């Protein structure tokens, strides 16, 4: 896993997902990433890639709602693409559920960030949740 910082887009998987979203230009990819995270019962083990993509999708939803995170070379195109897309704004409740699921039990991403006992990742996700709420 190529990770360079604790932000949502601070890893290869999220940056790749964002680039694929912009290339495809399909809002359904955002919904799919969020729905994979919450699943039908929210108790399955959430794999790393599912968690990373769910958080990236939630950031795209936040951008659509006018509450974007700071732009950087890894997220700027996806965040810009999201602006003004009312279909994404409707996904705010789902984005909140997905982000909450990523920081809950049975989440590989949560486990990975808990190992170094680094509060920066948890703070980044809490910031996202604050902007979505």
VENBEL-V954653 format. One record per pair of residues at least 6 apart in sequence whose ideal C-beta (glycine too) atoms are under 6 Angstrom apart, sorted by sequence separation. I is the first residue (numbers start at 1). J is the second residue. If there is no record, write none. Layout:
I;J / I;J
//
This chain:
4;10 / 9;15 / 82;88 / 102;109 / 103;110 / 3;11 / 21;29 / 71;79 / 113;121 / 2;12 / 59;69 / 68;79 / 37;50 / 36;50 / 63;79 / 37;54 / 60;78 / 64;82 / 63;82 / 33;53 / 34;54 / 33;54 / 64;85 / 60;82 / 103;125 / 34;57 / 33;57 / 64;88 / 65;89 / 64;89 / 30;57 / 61;88 / 65;92 / 99;128 / 30;60 / 61;91 / 99;129 / 61;92 / 61;95 / 13;49 / 17;53 / 96;132 / 58;95 / 95;132 / 14;52 / 18;56 / 13;52 / 17;56 / 58;98 / 92;132 / 58;99 / 14;56 / 54;98 / 8;55 / 55;102 / 8;56 / 54;102 / 8;59 / 51;102 / 22;77 / 22;78 / 51;107 / 18;75 / 21;78 / 30;88 / 51;109 / 15;74 / 22;81 / 38;97 / 42;101 / 18;78 / 27;87 / 34;94 / 38;98 / 48;108 / 27;88 / 34;95 / 37;98 / 45;106 / 46;107 / 47;108 / 48;109 / 38;101 / 34;98 / 37;101 / 67;131 / 9;74 / 9;75 / 62;131 / 58;128 / 62;132 / 6;120 / 6;121 / 7;124 / 6;124
//
